[in-house]
Amino acid sequence: MKVGLVLGAGGVLGGAWLTGGLHALAHETDWDPGSADFIVGTSAGSMVGTLIAAGVPPWFMVAHSKGESFDGLVGRDGRPASEADRAAGAVFRLHRGLPGIGPGSLRMALTALSNPLRHTPLQHMAGWLPAGLVSTDSLKEIVHRVAPDRWIEHPNLWTVACDYGTGRRVPFGRADAPIAHIADAVAASCAIPGFYRPVRIGSRRYVDGGICSASNLDLLAGRGLDLVICLNPLSSRESRLSPNPLDLAGKVSRDANGRRLGHEARKVRAYGTEVVLIQPQADDLAAMGRNLMSPDRRDLVIRTAERTVAEQLRAAGVRERLEGLPEGEAHRVRRPAGPPSEWPAITPVARRAA
């Protein structure tokens, strides 16, 4: 079975939901998400996708986020794994340099106005926002620890960003995309306009790929895959209404993302590929709250996603579509028994010290 994995955007807490969801996926199916033939990640999904493509098992990400330490495990950069950031990059420091004045990308703003129907509402808005003041260095640091080389040794890892001049989406890692270091590509994919500083790669600037699409699922249409599994934090089938204006705005956004997700799924299915869509449930939305960039709820969101995603995977019709998934290596699917000194090496990201 040839499998694609799509991980959508969602900020800090969307990344936490993806972490818990992938842990549930591995546990329920005995499949290693990092073994997918294609991994497409957008924004938070690009960070999580890069970690699993580099060999970090979902169970390890969950344990690390909870504060556990594993004596003897080091990253590819040689530093102890226990010293790695546990907030998934939610360390916000100001960018060194003068703040920008006026629209962050007037060209992008005018390009969107010239052809409004071919651009998303976020693409129309992003160019007018001032360039963000928060540095992406903390995001790059996480990637450097697991991938000090230019790119991950994965056949098809794509991290989706948006060209800050043209508004076009760019799947870094694909053959026709500009050459980039994986840390820069992930930072670009996560660079929320107006919040993070745009990331310069070559002669161009890039921002969050989520302004083009929260999932970018349609990038896998016609790739000869048997199954695509998509976890999308920014959409939901939950229809509960709330009188709070912020909750109403969140619902409108999720509904719009859901409609686009459905459209993209139909494009993939048109090529004979099965698609499984996993989205946040009511309990997930309650756990995440209104501020998706807050690190305070990460553990709660992870625990909730482990349960709600497992329930979705057990649903009638879904489990049958997942039955053909190849069984992964045991130590990548579940936490090994015994002390870390007795574990198989979880290379290339975390390995036993000599």
N, C-alpha and C positions, 0 to 999 in steps of 0.2 A: 504493500500500500504506500502510495506517495502522498505525503501529508504536508499541508501548509498551516502555519500558525500566525494569526494576526492579533496583535496586542494594541489596543487603542489608547488615545490620550486620556488624561484625567488628573493632572497635577499630582501633588504629593500623595493625597489619599487615594487617587485613582491608581497610583503605583502600588500602594498597599493592598488595594482590592485585587489587583492583578497577581500580586505575590501569593495571597491566600488562595485565589482561584486556581493558580497553577499548581499549588501544593495539593489542592483537592483533586485536580485533574490527574496528576501523577498517581495519587493514592487510589483513586477509583478505577483507573484503567491499567495500572502498571506500565504506562508508557512514559518515556522521558521526553518532556517538551523540547529539550535542547536538541533532540535528534530529528526534529522536523526538517523536511527537505527545503522549505522556505520559511523564513521568519521575517515578518513585516512588523515593524514597531513605529509608533508615532508618539512623540512627546514622552510621557511617562512610559509608554509601551516600548519606546526605543531603548530606554535605560534597562528595563526589566528584560527585554528581548536580548540585548547585548550580554547581560550577565548569564542568562541561561545558555546562549550560544557559545559563550566562553567556557562553559562547563560547570557553572555554579548551580547545584541542584536546588529546586524550590524549597525543600525541607531545610536546607542550610540557610537560605535567605530568611525564612520564618524564624528559625532559632537565633540567628544573628540579630534580627530586629528586636527580639525579646530580651536581648542582653546577654545571651549565653556566650561563653568563651571556650575555645577548643585548643588546649595546649598542643603545640607541635605543628599546627597548621599555619602555613604561610602563603601569601599571595605570590603571583608570578613576579612581582617586583621585589620579593625577598623579605618583605615586612610581615610581621605576625598578622594573621587574619583578624584577630580580636581587636586590632587597632583601627580597622576600617570604620568609616562613618556608619552609624546605625540609623541615621535619620533619612537615608536614601537621597542625600543631596540637599535636604531642606535646611541648609546653613546659608543664610542670606547675608552676603557682604556687598557693600557698594563697589561698583566698578571704578577702577582707578582711571581717572581722566575727567575732562570737563563734561558736564551734562549737555545733551543736545537741546536745541531751541527749535520749537515749531514741530511740524510733522516729522515722524521718524523716516518716512519714505514718501515724499510727494509723488514720485514717479509711480509707485505702486498704487497710491490713492487715485491718481488720474487714470491709470490703466484700467482699474476696476470700474470707474465711472464711464469710460469710453465703451465698455461692453458689459453692462450690469448683469445681464442674464447668465453670463458665463463665469460669474464670480459669486462666492458665498457671502453672506452678510458679514462674516468675520474678515474676509479679504477686503471688503469695502471699508471696514472700520480700522483695520490694522495699520494702514499707511498713514492715517491721520493722527494716530497716537504718537506721542513723543517717544524717542528711543528709550528703552528701559534703563534703569540705574543700577540694577542688581547684577553682579558678576556671575558668569557661568563656571567659574573656576572650580567650585565645589563639585559640580557635576562632572567636569573633566577628571577630577581627582579620583572619583569612584571608578571610572572606566580605566584610567591609567593603572590602577592597582591590579586589575584582572586582564588588561590587554595593553601591555607596554609597547607592543609592535604596532605597525601602521593599521592593520586590520585583523579581525578575528578569522581564525582558520575554520570558517563555516562556508559551505558552497553558495548559500544564498541568504545572507543577512542584509536586509534593507532597512535603513533608518530614514524616515521621511521628514524632510524639512520643506520650507517654503522660501523661494527666492524673494528677497525683500525688495527687489526692483521690479520684477515682472509679475510677481504673484503666482508663478508656476510652482507646482510641487516637484520636489527633487528627491527621488529615492536613492540616497547614498548607498553604495555597495552594489548597485545594479551596473551592468557593463557600460551603459550610456551616460552614467552620472559622472560629475567631476570627481577627480581623485581627492580623497580627504583622509586624515587620520581619524580613526574610529571615535576617539574622544571628542574631537571637534564636531564630527557628524552628529553624535548623540546630543552634545550641548546645543547645536543648532536646532535639532528637532524639538528640544525642550524650551527654547528661548521664547517665552510668551511675550508678544508685543506689548510695549508699555510697562513691562515688569523687568524682564531680563534684557541685558544688552544684546543686540544682534551679534551673531558670530560670523566673523570674516573667514572665508575659505577661498583661497586664491584671490581673485580681484573682486569677488562678490560677497554680499552680506546675506545671511539666512536667518529665518525665525521659525517659530513653532509650526510644524507640519499640520497640526490640528486645525489651523485656520482654513486649510483646504478641505479636510475631511477628518472627523474624529477617529476614523478607523482606517481609511484607505484600503479597504478590503478588496476593491475592484482591481487593484494592481495584480492580483493573482488570477484574474480571469484568463483562461486560455493557456495556462501553464502546465497542462497535462496532469493535474493533481486529481487524486481520487477523493480526497476529503480536505476541507479547510475548517479549522476550529478558530473561531473569533471570540475573544473576550473584550468587550467594549464598555469601559466604565462610564462613559458620558451619555448612554442611552438607557432606557428602561421600559419595561412593559407595565410598570406600576402606574395606575391612573388616579390615585388618591389626590383630591384637591385640598388646598390649604388657603385660608384667607390671607396669609402673610404674603405681601407683594414679592419678597425675595424668593419664597417657595414657588410662587406662580411663575416668576421669571425662569427659575431652574427647570420647572416642568415644561415650559415652552421650548427651552433649549434642548432638553432631553427628547422631546417629541420630534423636533426638527432633526436631531441627530439620528433618531430611530428611523425616520422616513428615509433618510439618506442611506443608512445602513441596510435597510430593506432593499432599496434600489441597487446598491452595490452587490448584495447577496444574489439578487436575480441575475445580474450580469455574470457572476461566477457560475451559477447553476446552469446558465444557458450553454455552457461547455460540457455539461454532464458531470460536474463536480458536486459532491455532497457538501453542504455547508451547515455547520452547527454554530448557532449564535448563543453566547452566554452573556447575560446582562445583569446589572444590579437589581435586587429585589427590594421590597419595602424596608426590610431590616437593614439592608446595606445603605440605603439612602439615609435612614435615620442615624446610622453609625457615622456616616461621612459628614453629615451636617451641611452647612451652607458654605463653609470656607475650605475648599479643596487643597489649599496650599498650607494648611496648618498641620504640623507634625504631631500634635498632641494626641490625636485619635488613631494613630497608625496601628497600634496593636489591637485595638477594638475592631477596626475595619478588617484587619487580617483575619482575626478569629471569626468574625461574622461571615466573611467571604468563604472561608473554609467550609462552613456549614451550608450556606445558601447555594454555592456553586455545586457542592456535592449533591444537594437535593435536585438541582437542575440536571445534572449528569445522570441521575437515576431515573429520570422521568421516562415514561413510555415513548418510544420512538427515538429518543436520544441515545440511550445505551446501545440499541441495536446498531446504530450508525457508527458507534465507536468500537464495536467488537473486533474489527480487523486491525486495530492499532498494534504495531509490533511491540513486543515486551522489551522494556528497557533494562539496562544493567541495574541489578538490585540496589546497589549503593547510591545510584542517582535517582531512584524512585522513592526509596524510603531511607530513613536514618539508620545507619548500621548499628548493630549492638556492640557493647563493650566500649572501652576508652578509645579516644582518637588514635592512639599509637597502634591499635590493632585494625584500624579501618583500611580498606583498599584506598589507594591514592585517588582523590577526586580531582585529578589533573584535567585541564591545565591551570585551573584557577586557584584551587587550594590543594596543597599537597603536603605530605608529611615532611617535616624538617629532617635533614640527614642526621 
